[in-house]
Amino acid sequence: MSQKWLKTSVQYLISGEGHSTPIKRNYNTVAQNVTDDQLNKFGAAIASLSNDNVNDIFVTTKQEANA
């Protein structure tokens, strides 16, 4: 049985000074074949805008079974 890609979402947990708990940043329109390198570079870019750090990156892919 094959799978049909529907969408990929990413959540970044970002921490730094002034945050008692990590901030969640969600992106719901991520490319189907996004790479770990691309995710890490994007996380570094958004964290650097506020001098924060990326703690975790969570990737969710939704697929549908093809009969």
C-alpha positions in Angstrom: 0.0 0.0 0.0 1.4 3.4 -0.9 1.1 6.7 0.9 0.0 10.1 -0.5 1.7 13.1 1.1 -0.8 15.7 2.4 1.3 18.2 4.4 4.2 18.7 6.6 4.3 20.9 9.7 7.2 22.0 11.9 7.3 23.2 15.5 10.4 24.9 17.0 10.8 25.1 20.8 12.9 28.2 21.4 14.3 29.4 24.8 16.4 32.3 26.0 16.6 35.1 28.5 13.2 36.5 29.4 11.4 33.2 28.8 10.5 31.1 31.8 9.3 28.3 29.5 10.3 27.6 25.8 8.3 29.5 23.1 6.6 27.4 20.5 6.8 28.5 16.9 4.7 26.6 14.4 5.0 26.5 10.6 2.3 24.6 8.7 3.3 25.0 5.1 6.6 23.1 4.9 7.9 21.5 1.7 7.4 17.8 1.3 11.0 16.9 1.0 12.5 19.3 3.6 15.9 18.2 4.9 17.3 18.2 8.5 19.9 20.7 7.3 17.2 23.1 6.1 15.2 22.8 9.3 18.3 23.4 11.4 19.4 26.5 9.4 15.9 28.0 9.5 15.7 27.3 13.3 19.1 29.1 13.7 17.9 32.0 11.7 14.7 32.6 13.7 16.4 32.1 17.0 19.2 34.6 16.1 16.6 37.3 15.5 16.0 37.5 19.3 19.3 36.0 20.6 17.6 32.8 21.6 18.3 29.1 21.2 16.4 26.3 19.5 15.8 23.4 22.0 13.9 21.0 19.8 12.4 20.7 16.4 9.3 18.5 15.8 8.3 17.5 12.3 4.8 16.2 11.6 3.9 14.7 8.2 0.3 13.9 7.3 -0.3 11.1 4.7 -3.2 9.3 3.3 -3.2 5.6 2.3 -3.8 4.9 -1.3 -5.8 1.7 -2.0 
